[in-house]
């Protein structure tokens, strides 16, 4: 289960980087706390952080359920889609939000596959 653990840790490190970017951006773009609007670039950084938070809440349990019921190796490999997709999403969303689709889809599809696999694994165990 080390590989799913490693993927989880990298995903959390990515999220911490996005959070750090938002915090540093507050000073750079003059958006004092607790404001959540102001400079357009800062708002994009904030949306990347919040979208990642929204996604990671589903991704982490889906990864672990897939790994537990089906395969730690395949779960980790599929989870890499999320890991790769998030920085692509970050860079594209901050520079041009309309080009964020590829990064979003990589992460979303990986999470969906993990979730469906986890559901399938649980159901299989229930009926077998």
Secondary structure, DSSP 8 states (H G I E B T S, - for coil): -HHHHHHHHHHHHHHHHHHHHHHHHHHHTT--TT---SSHHHHHHHHHHHHHHHHHHHHHHHHHHHHHHT-HHHHHHHHHHHHHHHHHHHHHHHH-GGG-HHHHHHHHHHHHHHHHHHHHHHHHHHH-
